Amino acid sequence: MCGILITTLIVSCTKNESSDYIATGKDGNITWKLSKDGTLTIGGKGDMRDYTAVEGSWMHYQNYFTALVIEDGITSIGHWAFFGCDGFTGSLVLPESIKRIGRNAFTWCSGFTGSLTLPKGLTDIKGSSFAGCSGFTGSLIIPEGITDLDSIVFGYCSGFTGNLVLPEGLISIIRSFVGCKGFTDVINYSIEPQSDGGAFYDVPIEFITLHVPGISLEKYKVANGWKDFGSIVPIENYKYNNGGN
């Protein structure tokens, strides 16, 4: 067994054939282990540190990656944490402890072939965090705590095949869904149409049905960025605090 100490990073390289892991390591609050089947497991408590480039200690082994597991207890994903890790496959389920996802955290992780599940307690998603993740399928639900979506957060995630659900408290959307061509319906719970920030640039919205609160139907029909959807209809069975329908 060998140990390498680089500033605050500790990486262990296991050569024992009986070991279940190719490598393990520690980076501040975060521990990680890469199993022989290619599963990278991130554990620990608290925030992952932000990186300024592709410098996470696990990135030395990305050619082995086949799956990613992030355990409960991690509260944030750092900038650039998994940039370009296109070997990950299957779905990505982030634990409920995650509150923040950093810039470029999963950019070009195009190998995912299943759904993306964001935690309900998530409050911050930085720019380009999932850009180029073209393999995600199914629907995408933005959690209630998100009030702003930065530029190209889900840019060119062209594999989604279901609904895009936007929460009532979402105020700002800036080119967030550029090139996301697969959505069948967009369900927007916001009473006020968000200002046009090019959210759906290069998205064929003329073929997509937009569902909005019934009391806001006429507002969406004239709002820039929303009026060009193929059809705009009220959300079914949606109740408002003022008792409207």
N, C-alpha and C positions, 0 to 999 in steps of 0.2 A: 504494500500500500504506500502511496506517495502523497505528500501534502504540499500545496503551493500556496503561499501567502502573498496576496497582491493588495496593498492598502487594506481596505476593510473586507476584502473578499477572501474566502477560504474555499478551495476546491479540493476534493478528495478523488483520487483516481484508483479504482479497485481493479486489481489484476487477478484476484482470486476467482477461478472458474466457477466456484460454487456460489458466488455472490449473486444476488438478484438484481444488482444495479451496475450499470456501466460507469456511472459517476454520481457523486453527491456533492452538495456545497452549501455554503451559508453566505448571505449577503445582508448585513444589518439584521432587521427583524425577520428576514425571509430565509427559509430553508428550501432546498430543492433536491430532487433525486430523479435520475433517469433510469428506468428499468430496462431490462434486456429486450422487452417487446416494443420499446420506443416510447413508452408513456412517460411524459414529463409531469411530475407532481410538484406543485408549489404549495408550501405550508408555512406555518408560523402565525404570528399575531401582529396586527398593526399595518402600517403603510409600507408598501414597496417603495424604494427610492426612485426618483426620476433619473432617467439616463439621458445623456446628451447625444448619443448615437447608439449603434448596435454594440453594446458593451456589457450586457448582462452575462455573468459568468457561465450560465447554461448555454449561451449562444455558440460556444465553441463546439457543441455537440449537435447542432441543429440538423445535420445530415441524418441523424438517427431518429428524429422525432416522427412519431405516428399519431400521438394523441396528447391532449393537454387536460390535466385535472388541477383546478385551483381550489384548495380546501377552505372551508369556512374559518373565519378568523382573520383573513387578509382583508384589509379595509380599502386599499386602493391598488390599482395597476399603474405602474410608473410609465412615464413617457418612453417610447421606443422599446418597451419591454420584450415584445415578441415580433418586432418588425421583420417581415420577409420570411417568417417560418411557415413555408408553404407545404411542409410535410404533415402538419396536423390534419387529421381527417375526422369524420363524424360530426356530431353536434358540439356546441359550446354552451355549457351551462355555468354561469357565474354565480357564486354563492351569495346568499342574502347579506353577508357582512360587507360586501363591496359597496362603497359610497361614491367612488370616483374612478374614472378611467382616463388615463393620460393621453397626451397627443401621440399619434402614430403607434399606439400600443399594439394594435393587431394589423397594421397596414400590410397589405399584400399577403395575408395568410389565406391564400386562395384555395387551399386544399380542403378546408372544412366542407363537408357534404351534407350536413343536416341543419337543424334549426339553431337559432341564436336566442338564448333566454337571458334577458337582462334582469337583475334583481330589483325587487319592488322598492327597496330603499335607496336606489341609485339617485344621486342628485347632480352629478356633474360628468359630462362626457366631452372631452376636449377634441379639437379639430383633427380630422383624418384618422380617428382612432380605429375605424373599421374599413377604411378606404381600400378598395380592391379585393375585398373578401367576396369574390364572385360565386363561391360555392354554396353559401347559405341558402336554404330553401324555406318554404312555409311562410308563416306570417311574422311580422315584427311588431312588438308592443313596446312603446316608449313608456317608461314608468311615470307615475303621477308626480314624483318629485322633480322632474326635469322641467326647468322653465326656459332654458335656452339651448339650442343646438348649433354648434359651431360649424364652420365651413367644411364641407365634404366629409362629415362624420361617417356617413354610410355611402360615400361616393363610389359609384360603379360596383355596388353590390347587386349585380344584375340577376342573381339566381333566385331571389325571393319569388314565391309563387302564390302567396295568400294576401291577407289584409295588412295594411299599415295602420296602426292605431296610435293617434296622437292625444295626449291627455289634455284636460280642461285648462290646466295651469301653464301650458306651453305658450310663451309670449313671442319668442324670436326663433325663426328658422332661416338660416343663411346658407343657401346652396348645399344643404345638408344631404339631399338625396339625389344629387347629380348622377345621371346614368343608371338609376335603379329602374330597370325596364319591366320587371316581372310582376309588380303588384296588380292585383285585380280590383281592389277597392281601397279607398283611403277613408278612414273614420276619424273625424276631427271633432273632439268634444269641446273645443274652445268656443265660447259664446261670441267673441270678437275674432273676425278673421285676422290672422297674423299678417303683418305688412309683407309685401312682396320682396323677398330677398333672393330670388332665383332658386328657391328651394327645390323645384322640380325641373330644373334645366336638363334638357336631353332625356326627358321622361315622356312617353307618349300618353299624356294625361287625357287626350281626347278620346281614349279608349277605356278610361278608368272612371268608375262611379265614385263620387264624393258624397259621404254621409256626414251631415252636420246637425247641430241642435235645431229643432223645428222653428224656434223663435228667431233664429239667425239666418234662415234660408235665403231671404231676399238680400241680406248683406253679402253673403258669399257669391250670389249670382252676379254681383257687380264689382267684386273686389279683384284687383289685379293679383295674378298668381293663382286664383281660385276659379274665376269665372269661366275659364277655358276647359274645365273638366268635362268629360263626355256627358255626364248627367250629374245633377246635384239634388239629393233627396234627403228628407229628414231621417234622423236616427230613430229606428223603431223602438218602442217601449222605453224611451228615455224620459226620466222624470227630472224636473227642475225644482230648485229650492222654492221658487215662487209658485209652484203648482202648475206651471205651464206644461204643454205637451208638444 
